[in-house]
């Protein structure tokens, strides 16, 4: 009886860790989208600034105009470098979290399927685990063809 309870707790712990990993993956995905938006806005700002400066609306002298353009180029280059560095970092973190999540889900289904009858879980407990796993599937766009064994699919 004690071993069954330990296996149930193990299954619940794996699901909880998978939920945390799913939340981290969602966080990194949102960060990636935010940085992509910043890059688009920065590109639009550069285009508009270049367009305004090319018309020479304010009749600046050439030295002053060259100084402004040089300053803007340096600032925008530094911003781009920082944004792309952060974007790369978040993509790497997202990839790692997804790999961890897929391994956890595989382990969860192995434990659940192998110990389905030994765990002596109620229908309610099984339903709760399935609902929690479905939320993970929905939030991570889990690929069903990741595993060849049909019993491991979400």
VENDA-V744340 format. One record per backbone hydrogen bond with DSSP energy under -0.5 kcal/mol. CO is the residue of the C=O (numbers start at 1). NH is the residue of the N-H. If there is no record, write none. Layout:
co: [CO	CO]
nh: [NH	NH]
//
This chain:
co: [1	2	3	4	5	6	7	8	9	10	11	12	13	14	15	16	17	18	19	20	21	22	23	24	25	26	27	28	29	30	31	32	33	34	35	36	37	38	39	40	41	42	43	44	45	46	47	48	49	50	51	52	52	56	61	62	63	64	65	66	67	68	69	70	71	72	73	74	75	76	77	78	79	80	81	82	83	84	85	86	87	88	89	90	91	92	93	94	95	96	97	98	99	100	101	102	103	104	105	106	107	108	109	110	111	113	115	116	122	123	124	125	126	127	128	129	130	131	132	133	134	135	136	137	137	142	143	144	148	149	150]
nh: [5	6	7	8	9	10	11	12	13	14	15	16	17	18	19	20	21	22	23	24	25	26	27	28	29	30	31	32	33	34	35	36	37	38	39	40	41	42	43	44	45	46	47	48	49	50	51	52	53	54	55	56	57	59	65	66	67	68	69	70	71	72	73	74	75	76	77	78	79	80	81	82	83	84	85	86	87	88	89	90	91	92	93	94	95	96	97	98	99	100	101	102	103	104	105	106	107	108	109	110	111	112	113	114	115	116	119	121	126	127	128	129	130	131	132	133	134	135	136	137	138	139	140	141	142	144	146	147	150	152	153]
//
